[in-house]
Amino acid sequence: MNKKNNSKTTKEPKKITKAAKKTSFGDIHSHYNNQVDLITSPKNQANKKKPVGKSPGSKNLLGKKPGPVRNSDIRKNEAYTKLFAYLIFVLFIFYIGGYFFVLANRETTDSTTVISGAIDEPLIAKGAIIRDETLFKSPVDGDVIYYVEDNEKIKSGTHVVSIQNSDNVDDILVELDNLDNKIFELQERRDDFSIAQKDAKRLASEIKLSIDNSMAGFSENNMGAFYRLKDNLDKKINVRNQLLLQEEATALKSYSEERQLALDSLDSNNQKIESPGSGIVSYYIDGFEVLFNFENLYSLTKANINSASKDKTVFNNKTVKQGDMVFKIINSNTWYIASYIDTAFIETWKEGDEKTISIEYNKNYDELNALVDRVIPGENESYVVFKLTSKVLNYINMREVNFKLSNSNEEGLKVINSAVTEMLLLKIPEKYIYGPDNDRIKHMVNGELKEETIRKYAPDQEYIWVVQQYPNIQYGDSVIDPNNPADTFKIEESMNINGVYLINSGIAKFARVYIKESVNGFTILEPSAEQGIRAYDVIVTDASGVTEGQRIYKKN
């Protein structure tokens, strides 16, 4: 009979197999990922509350059959996933923020676009106006009666003004008025017998119509219209009265004779002045008409022209004396400006050249086309006469003018002066340059042999022009033949070239330019030369701080 063993028995732990001992962290990580995939698959998401089944015969990494996945493991994996996504997001924000910080704080450079143009450095000058003017003087003392507006264009034979003795004329007009009243009274007594009554009424209607049509001119203070009406009325009244007086010369003879005497006396006290030719009427008389005229057009001195700026006596009076100037007629639209101009400024001018002059007018400058009519050279200043054929009315009341002249006919590519820089080139024999890219030299620096990389610019037969790169390679250095160290060459020939820095691609590239002229802050490039730039290229505005190959960030 076997004895029962009542003592407690202890289970011996199972030994871990050799395969289990070799399990790595990567295997465990893979195992958990498989479990997470199993849990989060669509099928198992639909049956989330059901326990995960075991695959028959499947074993875990320790040699055991896998049990159900715990909720704590799932939550840990979800937390790791969220943490990883958060870290990625934070890194992305830091990257974007850093990019914009660098973008905002990087050094930018001003740039400009190459255009075609010309340099204009205007010259300010003073001149005197000369017009083709005919002056008209008063033949007698008296008051001026105007029949034409100031600056009005007229035809030949136009009655412009009358000079009348107002005191005598007033008395005569009173006498005529009395005579007319007496004539009208006689006609009213014999109205039925007047054979001229029909014509007289017709003339009376025309007189009334003339007055009505002239009212608009009176409201605009048009004195010319007023005097024309007066002249027209006088003629019509005279005709009417002559008709009435012809009916019975016996009864009205005395009145007719008295009236004719009064009219003759009126004419003798009222002197008409008519224009013999067409033109523009001007009542502005400055007193310089006797100096600035066609007779003196090519002989005016600088003192003469300066005198045009002095105070002038303007004659525009209603009362004149015999010999006083009353008005003038501008006979032509052609007028002239005479001036003394710096000889150096006009040294290339020829008579007949077309120029644009800008005349100061109403606080602005009015551009006009002019011909160089005459050039009389002087040592420092030359006498120049400009001929103009437009806008004579604008300047009809002016004698002195200030004007600007442009002297630039040079056109080409135009750049700002600060964009142009110089580059010093050194001339080195080609045999002293070596290397895979043929861009290296050897030279002695303080007794030490050094090798330098050079920037070649252009070949010149057996020589190469290279850019001086201070202090690495510069004028006066001695370079060594790489194949014969005893053979040296001292750099003693150099040249400066002008250029700008192209930045079309964002990298500064030196481009040679040939200058025609530099004036007033800008440079015009020689049109006939082969330039290193073209119109609409983008260049650095200030080349002083730029080097070849530099990355350039343009300002917006």
Phi, psi and omega in degrees: 000126182282143178275142176282134177266106182276351181289149180290138178257142179250139180280131177281135179294144179286142179283139178282132183288165181296326180292323180292324179300329184273006180295132183258169176296326178297324179293319180295316179299321178295321179298313181293326177295321178297321180293321179294319178298322180295319183289319188269004178292153182304323182295315182283337175294325179291332180244049189296328186277345180279142177295145180288130181283160180259141175281128182298129176083357181283150182229154177272187185291341180265006179093005180256158174287135182292141176264186179294144180286134182276150179297329181295324178294321180296316181296323178297315180295323177295321180294318178298319180297316180296320179296318180297317179296321180296318179297319178299317180297317180297317179297322179295317179297316178298321181295312180296316179297319178296322179298312181290330177294315178295320180298320183285333186253003179285154182284128179249160185232138176291143179225164179215157180260135179288130179231166173267140181184192180223156177265130181238114175241090187292152175251133178267128182224164178238141181214175178239142181270134175238126180238163174276093188242140173245124182267146178235127182252159180282132179281341182216170171283147176159190179263143181273125174250117186269131178248353182227141178290153175297137180068019178273140177277133183231166175255171181299139177087004181289134175284111187268306181218166169230144175249119184233150173275099191298322181297311180295319182296321180298318179295319181294320180295324176296317179298316179297322181295318179296316179298318180297321179297319179295322179295318180296323180296318179296321181291326181293328180291331183237042185298320184290339185262357186284116177282344181261006185297322181297315179293324179295320179294322178299315178296324178296321178295320179295323179297315179297318180296321178298319179295315181299319182289342183265358184297325181297321179295325179293322181293339179261015180057037180274093183292330177300316179296323180298312183288330175293321176297315181301315180296320180294319180294319179301317181296316182292319179296319178298317179297316180298315181294324178296323177298316182289323182289336182286345185291319181214086184299331183295311183289327187251011185301317183295317178296320181297316180293319179297320182293319179295321177298320179296319179294320177298319178295324178296317179297321181291340179257009182221100184266118177277143173237118180250154179274128180284345181219173178276162179158201181247128180277133175225129176264007180271106180245114184262356179088352180265002182299330182282344179260310184267081179222177185295334179295326182255012189306320186254015183227016180287140177269169178295324177297321177301313182293320178295332181291342180293342181271354181284166180300137183246149173265113183263122180265113177208048188267159177268343177241129184229165173248164181302128180096347177291147177284132184255314178202172176222156177247125173275111191279344187211155174280354178274130179218169188225153171236123178255137184205158171253124188232147179308126184299322180297329182289329186248018187300336180261001182286148175228152177298131184102349178296146175267132180228155173253122177244142180249109184267134177291122186211119181054047176067012174230178178247127182257117182278129179228147174274136182220154174255143173283104185278322181207138174233119176247102188297147174226168183296309180254321180230147180242147179274123184234134176243123177259140178250128181235151183229018180218158174060034178297328180294327181299329187243021186293335180256016180245145175242314178264139177224146169253137183213161179248143178240136174257135184239019183256113172250005182273119178237150180173193176293134187241125179228155177288146186302322183293344179280343183269132179228173178246148175232131180268124179252142179248142182260119184232135176300142185298331185290344180271003180249135185215190177106164181303323179257011180052049183223030181228152175223164173239140176206163182266130177232112181054042178079004182246133179282125181232150176250133182233146172268130184252164173249108180283144178251305182202146175281155177215085185057246182271008182242164176231131173274122180240156182279131175293128180238087183289135001263009186294313179219126185210170180302133180097347176292157175247125179260156187245138176292121183297338181264348181212088185304339181281346182265117180236159179223125180269129181282110183229007178235131182213169173205148176262137175235150178266149179192176176230167178257113175284138177226035178302323183263001183092354178246129182292125179231124181289130179233124183288142176228155177245122188270135174266308177202153177231117182215140170057038175087359181230158180237132173258129181274149182297118183296328185279346183273156178276103184275158178274359179230166178229168177301140178077004169293152178257128182232163177288135181290318179239109185274359188295328183251021185248144177236158179300133177086359181289139174286127184244128173254115184283145173287145178285000000 
